[in-house]
Amino acid sequence: MIYTRESVMALIEEKEKIEQTLKELWDVLKSNNMGMTEPVIDSEGYPRSDIDVYQVRHARHQIKCLQNDHTALLQRIEEGLAVVLSPSSAENLDPNGINISPASPAREPFAKVDHVSLGSPANMAGLLENDFITQFGSITCDNFRSLTNIAQVVQHSANSPIQITVSRNEQSISLSLTPRQWSGRGLLGCNIVPVEKLDR
């Protein structure tokens, strides 16, 4: 596939539509006090009367399908961004969008993702367990002091995309994460721990 700025923006729009649909499906589960794994039948094998069984099953099925679509879409967006964000085309990009500036020299990771909740904003953004964070918005290893720095960026960026760069399998990957309320705890739905700095 030949990527252009327009085609990548169209993919991003598609991704946002999927994320909105997923949010609505998670709200359906939440309204039934259900997640993805709780049983829909009672101890005697009958459909539970306290939930809308059809609604829950349908929402779960849709979530699984859409999460697969979302993952595939993220990979295409990642490939497309790598093409359109080459230095020659960087000056045409909107700095306020979710577009990521050209990759800077490899930075030291300062934090690590040690848990990502299914269906969370972090999960939707493509963040994975064991990702090493080398940039979180304006935070890099140069100005990172504690997890409070990350918490402040998250609070100030509620419902707005944050550009994140992670190191995964020795590859640098750029992601866009939008902190927001969801069916679980926090605005991200992931757990981040500081990385011990190695003595050079």
Residue, then its C-alpha position, 0 to 999 in steps of 0.5 A: m500500500i502506498y501511504t499518503r498523509e491523506s490516507v494515514m489521516a483516513l486510517i486514523e479517523e477509522k481508528e477513532k470510530i472503532e474506539q468510539t464504538l468500543k467505548e459504547l460496547w464497554d458501556v453496555l457491559k458496564s451497565n450490566n456490571m459485566g466485563m469480558t469474562e464473568p459467567v452469563i448463566d447462574s449456578e443451575g445453568y440458566p441465563r442470569s436474570d439480573i443482566d441482559v444476556y443477549q446484549v452482553r454476549h453481543a457486546r463481547h463478540q463485537i469487542k473481540c472482533l473490533q479489537n482485532d480490527h483495531t490492532a491491524l489498523l494500528q499496524r497500518i497507521e504505524e507503517g503509514l506514519a513512518v512513511v509520511l513522517s520522513p523529514s522531507s514531509a514533516e513540515n506539512l504535518d499538523p503539530n496539534g494533531i496526533n502526528i508524531s514528529p520525526a524520530s529523534p535519536a534513540r533515548e534511554p527508557f525511563a519507565k516500563v509498562d508492567h500491566v495493561s487492562l483489556g479495553s482500556p485507553a492504553n490497550m486501545a492505543g496499542l500499548l503492551e506489557n513490558d514496553f519501555i517508555t522513552q518519551f511520554g508527551s514532553i517527558t524524556c529521560d532528561n527531565f523525568r524525576s518520578l511517576t508524578n511527572i507522568a501523572q501530571v501530563v495525564q491529568h492535563s491531557a484528559n481527552s487529548p492525545i499524548q504522543i508516546t514513544v516506546s522501545r519494544n523488541e529493540q524497535s522504537i514505536s510511536l503511539s498516540l494515547t488519549p487519557r479518558q474515563w473508561s469502565g475501569r480505574g484511572l484514565l489510562g488503564c495501565n500500570i507504569v513503573p520507573v526504570e532503574k537507571l544503569d550506571r554508565 
